[in-house]
Amino acid sequence: MKRGKRYKEALSLYDKTASYDLEEALDILLKLPKAKFDETVELSVKLGVDPRHADQQVRGTVVLPHGTGKNVRVLVFAKGDKAEEAQRAGADYVGAEELVAKIQNEGWLDFDVAIATPDMMGLVGRLGRILGPRGLMPNPKTGTVTMDIERAVNDSKAGKIEYRVDKSGIIHVPIGKVSFGKEKLADNFRVVMEAVFRAKPSSAKGTYVRSIVLATTMGPGVKVNAARLAA
């Protein structure tokens, strides 16, 4: 892959093959040449699991203490009192049949999180092929199918993210923006990693966390010492 001048300059500032303690890795990351926008800091964790087996799936949600730095647009499928609760909580879009039709017929997807009350899932289920591949389908396991609409909306707005191992055994999640600075990024990083360690399947054998990489949207990855975190 052809890389630009800024990317090549960044690579010259540290040893890409080395693994660093978290504080040092963040110092390196934040000193790299900046893009013209506030880049997202991405965390990638390679796990020693086989995602083909149901008992080795690693998935969950966590609320980042400092949020993601992104304005999260929340859609709620609900009716009656629960629709009113969603509106009071600050949901961006609230509705039922009309929202399902808008997504089905117009391909409308201008939201980041979808939440639904359990009684709405018969209707929302029609959107599985559209929302599922995009990670937008409400799911009880992630707290997005619930009767506690207020809490679900508040958590999503506050920085609740879902982590899920992909087919390659890797978890990719945002942990904030470059503008957050080292301390806030470190806090968010630790909260995610604690959740990932807690989610270790009992059937997983050998080394659980094999590698950890931090990278900005446009920059190269910096390896974090996984062994030190597991100790």
ABEGO torsion letter per residue (X at the ends): XBBBAAAAAAAAABBAABBBBAAAAAAAAAABBBBABBBBBBBBBBBBBBAABAAABBBEBBBBAAEAGBBBBBBBBBBEAAAAAAAAAGBABBEBAAAAAAAAAAGBABBABBBBBAAAAAAAAAAAAAAAAAGABBBAAAGABBABAAAAAAAAAAGBBBBBBBAAGBBBBBAEBAAAEAAAAAAAAAAAAAAAAAABBAABBEBABABBBBBBAABBBBBBBAAAAAX
